[in-house]
Amino acid sequence: MKELKPRVVSVDPEPGYQLLLTFSNGEVKLFDMQPYLDKGLFAELSNETLFRTAKPVLGTVVWDNGLDLCPDTLFLESAPVPERA
């Protein structure tokens, strides 16, 4: 059976349109939303108030306007965050 990629269990919107993500395998990573903010409906997320509504739902990130991202994209395209002291 193919192992599933880790899923988002918590999300914290950070300054600069970054998402601090904690995954089901315990990894903490940072996802940069800036490259998405000029693409189609994702442009709505350039509104910082809306961007900050990000929440984890069913293993991914969802915003109050209904937009979401593929959980595999979030995991594969985010950068590891060094452990915090």
PyMOL Python script that loads the backbone (N, CA, C, O; Angstrom):
from pymol import cmd

cmd.read_pdbstr("""\
ATOM      1  N   MET A   1       0.846  -1.187   0.000  1.00  0.00           N
ATOM      2  CA  MET A   1       0.000   0.000   0.000  1.00  0.00           C
ATOM      3  C   MET A   1       0.886   1.243   0.000  1.00  0.00           C
ATOM      4  O   MET A   1       1.851   1.320   0.760  1.00  0.00           O
ATOM      5  N   LYS A   2       0.561   2.207  -0.846  1.00  0.00           N
ATOM      6  CA  LYS A   2       1.332   3.435  -0.956  1.00  0.00           C
ATOM      7  C   LYS A   2       1.104   4.311   0.273  1.00  0.00           C
ATOM      8  O   LYS A   2      -0.034   4.535   0.686  1.00  0.00           O
ATOM      9  N   GLU A   3       2.197   4.803   0.850  1.00  0.00           N
ATOM     10  CA  GLU A   3       2.090   5.669   2.020  1.00  0.00           C
ATOM     11  C   GLU A   3       1.645   7.063   1.600  1.00  0.00           C
ATOM     12  O   GLU A   3       2.146   7.615   0.621  1.00  0.00           O
ATOM     13  N   LEU A   4       0.707   7.623   2.342  1.00  0.00           N
ATOM     14  CA  LEU A   4       0.221   8.972   2.055  1.00  0.00           C
ATOM     15  C   LEU A   4       1.211  10.010   2.550  1.00  0.00           C
ATOM     16  O   LEU A   4       1.928   9.790   3.526  1.00  0.00           O
ATOM     17  N   LYS A   5       1.241  11.129   1.873  1.00  0.00           N
ATOM     18  CA  LYS A   5       2.080  12.234   2.330  1.00  0.00           C
ATOM     19  C   LYS A   5       1.448  12.845   3.582  1.00  0.00           C
ATOM     20  O   LYS A   5       0.235  12.765   3.776  1.00  0.00           O
ATOM     21  N   PRO A   6       2.272  13.448   4.420  1.00  0.00           N
ATOM     22  CA  PRO A   6       1.740  14.084   5.632  1.00  0.00           C
ATOM     23  C   PRO A   6       0.714  15.164   5.294  1.00  0.00           C
ATOM     24  O   PRO A   6       0.773  15.795   4.239  1.00  0.00           O
ATOM     25  N   ARG A   7      -0.210  15.354   6.202  1.00  0.00           N
ATOM     26  CA  ARG A   7      -1.273  16.343   6.040  1.00  0.00           C
ATOM     27  C   ARG A   7      -1.142  17.441   7.088  1.00  0.00           C
ATOM     28  O   ARG A   7      -0.537  17.236   8.141  1.00  0.00           O
ATOM     29  N   VAL A   8      -1.708  18.601   6.795  1.00  0.00           N
ATOM     30  CA  VAL A   8      -1.641  19.757   7.688  1.00  0.00           C
ATOM     31  C   VAL A   8      -2.508  19.505   8.913  1.00  0.00           C
ATOM     32  O   VAL A   8      -3.669  19.114   8.795  1.00  0.00           O
ATOM     33  N   VAL A   9      -1.931  19.734  10.095  1.00  0.00           N
ATOM     34  CA  VAL A   9      -2.698  19.634  11.335  1.00  0.00           C
ATOM     35  C   VAL A   9      -2.857  20.993  12.006  1.00  0.00           C
ATOM     36  O   VAL A   9      -3.781  21.187  12.796  1.00  0.00           O
ATOM     37  N   SER A  10      -1.952  21.953  11.696  1.00  0.00           N
ATOM     38  CA  SER A  10      -2.140  23.320  12.182  1.00  0.00           C
ATOM     39  C   SER A  10      -1.493  24.294  11.212  1.00  0.00           C
ATOM     40  O   SER A  10      -0.541  23.961  10.506  1.00  0.00           O
ATOM     41  N   VAL A  11      -2.036  25.511  11.196  1.00  0.00           N
ATOM     42  CA  VAL A  11      -1.522  26.558  10.309  1.00  0.00           C
ATOM     43  C   VAL A  11      -1.549  27.882  11.063  1.00  0.00           C
ATOM     44  O   VAL A  11      -2.513  28.209  11.756  1.00  0.00           O
ATOM     45  N   ASP A  12      -0.465  28.628  10.908  1.00  0.00           N
ATOM     46  CA  ASP A  12      -0.371  29.973  11.471  1.00  0.00           C
ATOM     47  C   ASP A  12       0.027  30.925  10.355  1.00  0.00           C
ATOM     48  O   ASP A  12       1.145  30.842   9.846  1.00  0.00           O
ATOM     49  N   PRO A  13      -0.875  31.837   9.960  1.00  0.00           N
ATOM     50  CA  PRO A  13      -0.502  32.842   8.961  1.00  0.00           C
ATOM     51  C   PRO A  13       0.575  33.758   9.554  1.00  0.00           C
ATOM     52  O   PRO A  13       0.447  34.232  10.683  1.00  0.00           O
ATOM     53  N   GLU A  14       1.614  33.992   8.792  1.00  0.00           N
ATOM     54  CA  GLU A  14       2.751  34.800   9.230  1.00  0.00           C
ATOM     55  C   GLU A  14       2.868  36.033   8.342  1.00  0.00           C
ATOM     56  O   GLU A  14       2.285  36.069   7.258  1.00  0.00           O
ATOM     57  N   PRO A  15       3.616  37.048   8.787  1.00  0.00           N
ATOM     58  CA  PRO A  15       3.841  38.229   7.934  1.00  0.00           C
ATOM     59  C   PRO A  15       4.470  37.829   6.599  1.00  0.00           C
ATOM     60  O   PRO A  15       5.163  36.817   6.498  1.00  0.00           O
ATOM     61  N   GLY A  16       4.211  38.647   5.582  1.00  0.00           N
ATOM     62  CA  GLY A  16       4.777  38.395   4.264  1.00  0.00           C
ATOM     63  C   GLY A  16       4.094  37.273   3.515  1.00  0.00           C
ATOM     64  O   GLY A  16       4.681  36.669   2.617  1.00  0.00           O
ATOM     65  N   TYR A  17       2.850  36.991   3.881  1.00  0.00           N
ATOM     66  CA  TYR A  17       2.050  35.955   3.214  1.00  0.00           C
ATOM     67  C   TYR A  17       2.718  34.580   3.275  1.00  0.00           C
ATOM     68  O   TYR A  17       2.777  33.849   2.287  1.00  0.00           O
ATOM     69  N   GLN A  18       3.214  34.259   4.459  1.00  0.00           N
ATOM     70  CA  GLN A  18       3.808  32.958   4.729  1.00  0.00           C
ATOM     71  C   GLN A  18       2.839  32.159   5.603  1.00  0.00           C
ATOM     72  O   GLN A  18       2.116  32.723   6.424  1.00  0.00           O
ATOM     73  N   LEU A  19       2.838  30.853   5.414  1.00  0.00           N
ATOM     74  CA  LEU A  19       2.041  29.967   6.262  1.00  0.00           C
ATOM     75  C   LEU A  19       2.994  29.060   7.030  1.00  0.00           C
ATOM     76  O   LEU A  19       3.774  28.318   6.433  1.00  0.00           O
ATOM     77  N   LEU A  20       2.927  29.124   8.353  1.00  0.00           N
ATOM     78  CA  LEU A  20       3.697  28.223   9.188  1.00  0.00           C
ATOM     79  C   LEU A  20       2.825  26.992   9.402  1.00  0.00           C
ATOM     80  O   LEU A  20       1.773  27.063  10.038  1.00  0.00           O
ATOM     81  N   LEU A  21       3.275  25.865   8.862  1.00  0.00           N
ATOM     82  CA  LEU A  21       2.470  24.645   8.834  1.00  0.00           C
ATOM     83  C   LEU A  21       3.084  23.566   9.713  1.00  0.00           C
ATOM     84  O   LEU A  21       4.299  23.365   9.710  1.00  0.00           O
ATOM     85  N   THR A  22       2.234  22.877  10.463  1.00  0.00           N
ATOM     86  CA  THR A  22       2.651  21.677  11.175  1.00  0.00           C
ATOM     87  C   THR A  22       1.929  20.516  10.516  1.00  0.00           C
ATOM     88  O   THR A  22       0.713  20.545  10.330  1.00  0.00           O
ATOM     89  N   PHE A  23       2.709  19.480  10.160  1.00  0.00           N
ATOM     90  CA  PHE A  23       2.170  18.333   9.445  1.00  0.00           C
ATOM     91  C   PHE A  23       1.979  17.144  10.387  1.00  0.00           C
ATOM     92  O   PHE A  23       2.521  17.108  11.491  1.00  0.00           O
ATOM     93  N   SER A  24       1.201  16.187   9.923  1.00  0.00           N
ATOM     94  CA  SER A  24       0.846  15.014  10.723  1.00  0.00           C
ATOM     95  C   SER A  24       2.054  14.164  11.112  1.00  0.00           C
ATOM     96  O   SER A  24       1.959  13.351  12.031  1.00  0.00           O
ATOM     97  N   ASN A  25       3.180  14.334  10.436  1.00  0.00           N
ATOM     98  CA  ASN A  25       4.389  13.590  10.790  1.00  0.00           C
ATOM     99  C   ASN A  25       5.280  14.375  11.754  1.00  0.00           C
ATOM    100  O   ASN A  25       6.385  13.938  12.073  1.00  0.00           O
ATOM    101  N   GLY A  26       4.798  15.539  12.221  1.00  0.00           N
ATOM    102  CA  GLY A  26       5.539  16.362  13.170  1.00  0.00           C
ATOM    103  C   GLY A  26       6.428  17.418  12.535  1.00  0.00           C
ATOM    104  O   GLY A  26       6.971  18.269  13.239  1.00  0.00           O
ATOM    105  N   GLU A  27       6.590  17.378  11.206  1.00  0.00           N
ATOM    106  CA  GLU A  27       7.425  18.384  10.543  1.00  0.00           C
ATOM    107  C   GLU A  27       6.749  19.747  10.586  1.00  0.00           C
ATOM    108  O   GLU A  27       5.530  19.861  10.452  1.00  0.00           O
ATOM    109  N   VAL A  28       7.571  20.781  10.777  1.00  0.00           N
ATOM    110  CA  VAL A  28       7.103  22.165  10.740  1.00  0.00           C
ATOM    111  C   VAL A  28       7.785  22.811   9.547  1.00  0.00           C
ATOM    112  O   VAL A  28       9.009  22.774   9.419  1.00  0.00           O
ATOM    113  N   LYS A  29       6.969  23.412   8.665  1.00  0.00           N
ATOM    114  CA  LYS A  29       7.487  23.978   7.427  1.00  0.00           C
ATOM    115  C   LYS A  29       6.836  25.324   7.159  1.00  0.00           C
ATOM    116  O   LYS A  29       5.774  25.643   7.692  1.00  0.00           O
ATOM    117  N   LEU A  30       7.510  26.110   6.309  1.00  0.00           N
ATOM    118  CA  LEU A  30       7.012  27.424   5.934  1.00  0.00           C
ATOM    119  C   LEU A  30       6.675  27.422   4.446  1.00  0.00           C
ATOM    120  O   LEU A  30       7.509  27.080   3.608  1.00  0.00           O
ATOM    121  N   PHE A  31       5.433  27.812   4.131  1.00  0.00           N
ATOM    122  CA  PHE A  31       4.967  27.856   2.746  1.00  0.00           C
ATOM    123  C   PHE A  31       4.775  29.308   2.344  1.00  0.00           C
ATOM    124  O   PHE A  31       4.080  30.061   3.026  1.00  0.00           O
ATOM    125  N   ASP A  32       5.393  29.701   1.233  1.00  0.00           N
ATOM    126  CA  ASP A  32       5.316  31.070   0.735  1.00  0.00           C
ATOM    127  C   ASP A  32       4.135  31.199  -0.232  1.00  0.00           C
ATOM    128  O   ASP A  32       4.136  30.596  -1.305  1.00  0.00           O
ATOM    129  N   MET A  33       3.136  31.984   0.154  1.00  0.00           N
ATOM    130  CA  MET A  33       1.954  32.184  -0.690  1.00  0.00           C
ATOM    131  C   MET A  33       2.142  33.278  -1.734  1.00  0.00           C
ATOM    132  O   MET A  33       1.324  33.391  -2.646  1.00  0.00           O
ATOM    133  N   GLN A  34       3.208  34.097  -1.627  1.00  0.00           N
ATOM    134  CA  GLN A  34       3.361  35.230  -2.539  1.00  0.00           C
ATOM    135  C   GLN A  34       3.306  34.848  -4.019  1.00  0.00           C
ATOM    136  O   GLN A  34       2.675  35.573  -4.789  1.00  0.00           O
ATOM    137  N   PRO A  35       3.930  33.751  -4.464  1.00  0.00           N
ATOM    138  CA  PRO A  35       3.844  33.418  -5.890  1.00  0.00           C
ATOM    139  C   PRO A  35       2.422  33.101  -6.370  1.00  0.00           C
ATOM    140  O   PRO A  35       2.162  33.115  -7.574  1.00  0.00           O
ATOM    141  N   TYR A  36       1.515  32.820  -5.458  1.00  0.00           N
ATOM    142  CA  TYR A  36       0.139  32.462  -5.822  1.00  0.00           C
ATOM    143  C   TYR A  36      -0.789  33.685  -5.873  1.00  0.00           C
ATOM    144  O   TYR A  36      -1.882  33.609  -6.434  1.00  0.00           O
ATOM    145  N   LEU A  37      -0.360  34.805  -5.292  1.00  0.00           N
ATOM    146  CA  LEU A  37      -1.251  35.945  -5.109  1.00  0.00           C
ATOM    147  C   LEU A  37      -1.605  36.678  -6.400  1.00  0.00           C
ATOM    148  O   LEU A  37      -2.468  37.556  -6.389  1.00  0.00           O
ATOM    149  N   ASP A  38      -0.960  36.336  -7.502  1.00  0.00           N
ATOM    150  CA  ASP A  38      -1.325  36.956  -8.782  1.00  0.00           C
ATOM    151  C   ASP A  38      -1.934  35.932  -9.742  1.00  0.00           C
ATOM    152  O   ASP A  38      -1.972  36.142 -10.954  1.00  0.00           O
ATOM    153  N   LYS A  39      -2.409  34.818  -9.171  1.00  0.00           N
ATOM    154  CA  LYS A  39      -2.978  33.747  -9.989  1.00  0.00           C
ATOM    155  C   LYS A  39      -4.464  33.555  -9.690  1.00  0.00           C
ATOM    156  O   LYS A  39      -4.830  33.077  -8.617  1.00  0.00           O
ATOM    157  N   GLY A  40      -5.312  33.929 -10.640  1.00  0.00           N
ATOM    158  CA  GLY A  40      -6.749  33.660 -10.550  1.00  0.00           C
ATOM    159  C   GLY A  40      -7.375  34.074  -9.233  1.00  0.00           C
ATOM    160  O   GLY A  40      -7.165  35.184  -8.745  1.00  0.00           O
ATOM    161  N   LEU A  41      -8.147  33.157  -8.668  1.00  0.00           N
ATOM    162  CA  LEU A  41      -8.870  33.449  -7.432  1.00  0.00           C
ATOM    163  C   LEU A  41      -7.955  33.680  -6.237  1.00  0.00           C
ATOM    164  O   LEU A  41      -8.353  34.321  -5.265  1.00  0.00           O
ATOM    165  N   PHE A  42      -6.730  33.160  -6.304  1.00  0.00           N
ATOM    166  CA  PHE A  42      -5.809  33.348  -5.179  1.00  0.00           C
ATOM    167  C   PHE A  42      -5.455  34.813  -4.971  1.00  0.00           C
ATOM    168  O   PHE A  42      -4.967  35.179  -3.902  1.00  0.00           O
ATOM    169  N   ALA A  43      -5.690  35.664  -5.978  1.00  0.00           N
ATOM    170  CA  ALA A  43      -5.443  37.100  -5.831  1.00  0.00           C
ATOM    171  C   ALA A  43      -6.255  37.674  -4.669  1.00  0.00           C
ATOM    172  O   ALA A  43      -5.845  38.657  -4.051  1.00  0.00           O
ATOM    173  N   GLU A  44      -7.399  37.066  -4.371  1.00  0.00           N
ATOM    174  CA  GLU A  44      -8.218  37.529  -3.240  1.00  0.00           C
ATOM    175  C   GLU A  44      -7.444  37.460  -1.923  1.00  0.00           C
ATOM    176  O   GLU A  44      -7.710  38.232  -1.002  1.00  0.00           O
ATOM    177  N   LEU A  45      -6.492  36.539  -1.836  1.00  0.00           N
ATOM    178  CA  LEU A  45      -5.747  36.360  -0.594  1.00  0.00           C
ATOM    179  C   LEU A  45      -4.706  37.444  -0.370  1.00  0.00           C
ATOM    180  O   LEU A  45      -4.053  37.462   0.674  1.00  0.00           O
ATOM    181  N   SER A  46      -4.535  38.359  -1.338  1.00  0.00           N
ATOM    182  CA  SER A  46      -3.658  39.501  -1.102  1.00  0.00           C
ATOM    183  C   SER A  46      -4.281  40.456  -0.084  1.00  0.00           C
ATOM    184  O   SER A  46      -3.600  41.330   0.452  1.00  0.00           O
ATOM    185  N   ASN A  47      -5.578  40.284   0.179  1.00  0.00           N
ATOM    186  CA  ASN A  47      -6.236  40.990   1.280  1.00  0.00           C
ATOM    187  C   ASN A  47      -5.774  40.314   2.570  1.00  0.00           C
ATOM    188  O   ASN A  47      -6.154  39.177   2.853  1.00  0.00           O
ATOM    189  N   GLU A  48      -4.952  41.021   3.350  1.00  0.00           N
ATOM    190  CA  GLU A  48      -4.332  40.401   4.522  1.00  0.00           C
ATOM    191  C   GLU A  48      -5.356  39.902   5.535  1.00  0.00           C
ATOM    192  O   GLU A  48      -5.128  38.885   6.190  1.00  0.00           O
ATOM    193  N   THR A  49      -6.467  40.592   5.671  1.00  0.00           N
ATOM    194  CA  THR A  49      -7.506  40.146   6.606  1.00  0.00           C
ATOM    195  C   THR A  49      -8.032  38.777   6.189  1.00  0.00           C
ATOM    196  O   THR A  49      -8.205  37.896   7.031  1.00  0.00           O
ATOM    197  N   LEU A  50      -8.284  38.596   4.903  1.00  0.00           N
ATOM    198  CA  LEU A  50      -8.735  37.299   4.403  1.00  0.00           C
ATOM    199  C   LEU A  50      -7.620  36.256   4.526  1.00  0.00           C
ATOM    200  O   LEU A  50      -7.874  35.121   4.931  1.00  0.00           O
ATOM    201  N   PHE A  51      -6.399  36.636   4.181  1.00  0.00           N
ATOM    202  CA  PHE A  51      -5.280  35.698   4.274  1.00  0.00           C
ATOM    203  C   PHE A  51      -5.168  35.124   5.685  1.00  0.00           C
ATOM    204  O   PHE A  51      -4.892  33.935   5.851  1.00  0.00           O
ATOM    205  N   ARG A  52      -5.375  35.944   6.681  1.00  0.00           N
ATOM    206  CA  ARG A  52      -5.219  35.518   8.074  1.00  0.00           C
ATOM    207  C   ARG A  52      -6.344  34.603   8.559  1.00  0.00           C
ATOM    208  O   ARG A  52      -6.304  34.136   9.698  1.00  0.00           O
ATOM    209  N   THR A  53      -7.352  34.338   7.714  1.00  0.00           N
ATOM    210  CA  THR A  53      -8.426  33.412   8.101  1.00  0.00           C
ATOM    211  C   THR A  53      -8.054  31.952   7.828  1.00  0.00           C
ATOM    212  O   THR A  53      -8.877  31.061   8.035  1.00  0.00           O
ATOM    213  N   ALA A  54      -6.836  31.700   7.371  1.00  0.00           N
ATOM    214  CA  ALA A  54      -6.404  30.334   7.051  1.00  0.00           C
ATOM    215  C   ALA A  54      -6.576  29.413   8.252  1.00  0.00           C
ATOM    216  O   ALA A  54      -6.232  29.763   9.381  1.00  0.00           O
ATOM    217  N   LYS A  55      -7.117  28.226   7.980  1.00  0.00           N
ATOM    218  CA  LYS A  55      -7.290  27.230   9.043  1.00  0.00           C
ATOM    219  C   LYS A  55      -7.119  25.836   8.458  1.00  0.00           C
ATOM    220  O   LYS A  55      -7.348  25.627   7.267  1.00  0.00           O
ATOM    221  N   PRO A  56      -6.717  24.882   9.294  1.00  0.00           N
ATOM    222  CA  PRO A  56      -6.575  23.515   8.797  1.00  0.00           C
ATOM    223  C   PRO A  56      -7.944  22.834   8.719  1.00  0.00           C
ATOM    224  O   PRO A  56      -8.725  22.873   9.670  1.00  0.00           O
ATOM    225  N   VAL A  57      -8.217  22.214   7.579  1.00  0.00           N
ATOM    226  CA  VAL A  57      -9.471  21.479   7.378  1.00  0.00           C
ATOM    227  C   VAL A  57      -9.149  20.235   6.554  1.00  0.00           C
ATOM    228  O   VAL A  57      -8.628  20.337   5.444  1.00  0.00           O
ATOM    229  N   LEU A  58      -9.458  19.079   7.095  1.00  0.00           N
ATOM    230  CA  LEU A  58      -9.285  17.810   6.381  1.00  0.00           C
ATOM    231  C   LEU A  58      -7.889  17.658   5.771  1.00  0.00           C
ATOM    232  O   LEU A  58      -7.745  17.171   4.650  1.00  0.00           O
ATOM    233  N   GLY A  59      -6.865  18.078   6.516  1.00  0.00           N
ATOM    234  CA  GLY A  59      -5.492  17.857   6.091  1.00  0.00           C
ATOM    235  C   GLY A  59      -4.893  18.905   5.186  1.00  0.00           C
ATOM    236  O   GLY A  59      -3.756  18.756   4.737  1.00  0.00           O
ATOM    237  N   THR A  60      -5.634  19.966   4.907  1.00  0.00           N
ATOM    238  CA  THR A  60      -5.107  21.039   4.071  1.00  0.00           C
ATOM    239  C   THR A  60      -5.411  22.387   4.712  1.00  0.00           C
ATOM    240  O   THR A  60      -5.838  22.443   5.865  1.00  0.00           O
ATOM    241  N   VAL A  61      -5.196  23.462   3.982  1.00  0.00           N
ATOM    242  CA  VAL A  61      -5.479  24.818   4.462  1.00  0.00           C
ATOM    243  C   VAL A  61      -6.657  25.358   3.667  1.00  0.00           C
ATOM    244  O   VAL A  61      -6.701  25.243   2.442  1.00  0.00           O
ATOM    245  N   VAL A  62      -7.616  25.952   4.385  1.00  0.00           N
ATOM    246  CA  VAL A  62      -8.808  26.539   3.766  1.00  0.00           C
ATOM    247  C   VAL A  62      -8.976  27.955   4.317  1.00  0.00           C
ATOM    248  O   VAL A  62      -8.720  28.214   5.493  1.00  0.00           O
ATOM    249  N   TRP A  63      -9.414  28.864   3.441  1.00  0.00           N
ATOM    250  CA  TRP A  63      -9.683  30.236   3.849  1.00  0.00           C
ATOM    251  C   TRP A  63     -11.185  30.468   3.885  1.00  0.00           C
ATOM    252  O   TRP A  63     -11.957  29.678   3.343  1.00  0.00           O
ATOM    253  N   ASP A  64     -11.595  31.562   4.528  1.00  0.00           N
ATOM    254  CA  ASP A  64     -13.022  31.866   4.688  1.00  0.00           C
ATOM    255  C   ASP A  64     -13.765  32.052   3.367  1.00  0.00           C
ATOM    256  O   ASP A  64     -14.989  31.924   3.338  1.00  0.00           O
ATOM    257  N   ASN A  65     -13.065  32.350   2.279  1.00  0.00           N
ATOM    258  CA  ASN A  65     -13.746  32.509   0.984  1.00  0.00           C
ATOM    259  C   ASN A  65     -13.865  31.176   0.246  1.00  0.00           C
ATOM    260  O   ASN A  65     -14.330  31.143  -0.893  1.00  0.00           O
ATOM    261  N   GLY A  66     -13.441  30.056   0.894  1.00  0.00           N
ATOM    262  CA  GLY A  66     -13.580  28.732   0.304  1.00  0.00           C
ATOM    263  C   GLY A  66     -12.367  28.242  -0.463  1.00  0.00           C
ATOM    264  O   GLY A  66     -12.328  27.076  -0.856  1.00  0.00           O
ATOM    265  N   LEU A  67     -11.380  29.088  -0.688  1.00  0.00           N
ATOM    266  CA  LEU A  67     -10.173  28.651  -1.389  1.00  0.00           C
ATOM    267  C   LEU A  67      -9.391  27.666  -0.530  1.00  0.00           C
ATOM    268  O   LEU A  67      -9.396  27.744   0.698  1.00  0.00           O
ATOM    269  N   ASP A  68      -8.724  26.743  -1.205  1.00  0.00           N
ATOM    270  CA  ASP A  68      -7.849  25.810  -0.506  1.00  0.00           C
ATOM    271  C   ASP A  68      -6.679  25.468  -1.417  1.00  0.00           C
ATOM    272  O   ASP A  68      -6.656  25.840  -2.591  1.00  0.00           O
ATOM    273  N   LEU A  69      -5.717  24.759  -0.861  1.00  0.00           N
ATOM    274  CA  LEU A  69      -4.554  24.307  -1.625  1.00  0.00           C
ATOM    275  C   LEU A  69      -4.414  22.809  -1.471  1.00  0.00           C
ATOM    276  O   LEU A  69      -4.815  22.239  -0.455  1.00  0.00           O
ATOM    277  N   CYS A  70      -3.848  22.174  -2.475  1.00  0.00           N
ATOM    278  CA  CYS A  70      -3.594  20.741  -2.418  1.00  0.00           C
ATOM    279  C   CYS A  70      -2.623  20.459  -1.269  1.00  0.00           C
ATOM    280  O   CYS A  70      -1.570  21.092  -1.189  1.00  0.00           O
ATOM    281  N   PRO A  71      -2.957  19.524  -0.382  1.00  0.00           N
ATOM    282  CA  PRO A  71      -2.059  19.238   0.739  1.00  0.00           C
ATOM    283  C   PRO A  71      -0.692  18.731   0.289  1.00  0.00           C
ATOM    284  O   PRO A  71       0.304  18.968   0.971  1.00  0.00           O
ATOM    285  N   ASP A  72      -0.627  18.036  -0.849  1.00  0.00           N
ATOM    286  CA  ASP A  72       0.670  17.586  -1.351  1.00  0.00           C
ATOM    287  C   ASP A  72       1.531  18.780  -1.768  1.00  0.00           C
ATOM    288  O   ASP A  72       2.736  18.791  -1.519  1.00  0.00           O
ATOM    289  N   THR A  73       0.922  19.778  -2.395  1.00  0.00           N
ATOM    290  CA  THR A  73       1.642  20.995  -2.764  1.00  0.00           C
ATOM    291  C   THR A  73       2.190  21.674  -1.517  1.00  0.00           C
ATOM    292  O   THR A  73       3.347  22.093  -1.488  1.00  0.00           O
ATOM    293  N   LEU A  74       1.359  21.780  -0.492  1.00  0.00           N
ATOM    294  CA  LEU A  74       1.807  22.419   0.745  1.00  0.00           C
ATOM    295  C   LEU A  74       3.012  21.699   1.333  1.00  0.00           C
ATOM    296  O   LEU A  74       3.953  22.342   1.798  1.00  0.00           O
ATOM    297  N   PHE A  75       2.989  20.379   1.316  1.00  0.00           N
ATOM    298  CA  PHE A  75       4.094  19.625   1.905  1.00  0.00           C
ATOM    299  C   PHE A  75       5.343  19.681   1.032  1.00  0.00           C
ATOM    300  O   PHE A  75       6.441  19.928   1.532  1.00  0.00           O
ATOM    301  N   LEU A  76       5.182  19.456  -0.256  1.00  0.00           N
ATOM    302  CA  LEU A  76       6.335  19.355  -1.146  1.00  0.00           C
ATOM    303  C   LEU A  76       7.004  20.697  -1.438  1.00  0.00           C
ATOM    304  O   LEU A  76       8.215  20.744  -1.655  1.00  0.00           O
ATOM    305  N   GLU A  77       6.236  21.785  -1.447  1.00  0.00           N
ATOM    306  CA  GLU A  77       6.793  23.083  -1.826  1.00  0.00           C
ATOM    307  C   GLU A  77       7.078  23.996  -0.641  1.00  0.00           C
ATOM    308  O   GLU A  77       7.395  25.170  -0.832  1.00  0.00           O
ATOM    309  N   SER A  78       6.971  23.480   0.574  1.00  0.00           N
ATOM    310  CA  SER A  78       7.287  24.304   1.744  1.00  0.00           C
ATOM    311  C   SER A  78       8.705  24.000   2.213  1.00  0.00           C
ATOM    312  O   SER A  78       9.259  22.934   1.945  1.00  0.00           O
ATOM    313  N   ALA A  79       9.271  24.969   2.919  1.00  0.00           N
ATOM    314  CA  ALA A  79      10.654  24.841   3.392  1.00  0.00           C
ATOM    315  C   ALA A  79      10.669  24.435   4.858  1.00  0.00           C
ATOM    316  O   ALA A  79       9.886  24.949   5.656  1.00  0.00           O
ATOM    317  N   PRO A  80      11.562  23.507   5.214  1.00  0.00           N
ATOM    318  CA  PRO A  80      11.678  23.126   6.624  1.00  0.00           C
ATOM    319  C   PRO A  80      12.044  24.319   7.495  1.00  0.00           C
ATOM    320  O   PRO A  80      12.802  25.198   7.086  1.00  0.00           O
ATOM    321  N   VAL A  81      11.496  24.333   8.695  1.00  0.00           N
ATOM    322  CA  VAL A  81      11.800  25.390   9.661  1.00  0.00           C
ATOM    323  C   VAL A  81      12.725  24.782  10.711  1.00  0.00           C
ATOM    324  O   VAL A  81      12.412  23.747  11.299  1.00  0.00           O
ATOM    325  N   PRO A  82      13.868  25.431  10.943  1.00  0.00           N
ATOM    326  CA  PRO A  82      14.759  24.908  11.980  1.00  0.00           C
ATOM    327  C   PRO A  82      14.043  24.861  13.332  1.00  0.00           C
ATOM    328  O   PRO A  82      13.173  25.685  13.614  1.00  0.00           O
ATOM    329  N   GLU A  83      14.419  23.894  14.155  1.00  0.00           N
ATOM    330  CA  GLU A  83      13.794  23.799  15.480  1.00  0.00           C
ATOM    331  C   GLU A  83      14.016  25.083  16.251  1.00  0.00           C
ATOM    332  O   GLU A  83      15.099  25.669  16.219  1.00  0.00           O
ATOM    333  N   ARG A  84      12.984  25.506  16.938  1.00  0.00           N
ATOM    334  CA  ARG A  84      13.069  26.739  17.715  1.00  0.00           C
ATOM    335  C   ARG A  84      13.502  26.422  19.135  1.00  0.00           C
ATOM    336  O   ARG A  84      13.089  25.425  19.728  1.00  0.00           O
ATOM    337  N   ALA A  85      14.330  27.285  19.654  1.00  0.00           N
ATOM    338  CA  ALA A  85      14.848  27.073  21.024  1.00  0.00           C
ATOM    339  C   ALA A  85      13.788  27.354  22.065  1.00  0.00           C
ATOM    340  O   ALA A  85      14.049  27.227  23.261  1.00  0.00           O
TER     341      ALA A  85
END
""", "prot")
cmd.dss("prot")
cmd.show_as("cartoon", "prot")
cmd.util.cbc("prot")
cmd.orient("prot")
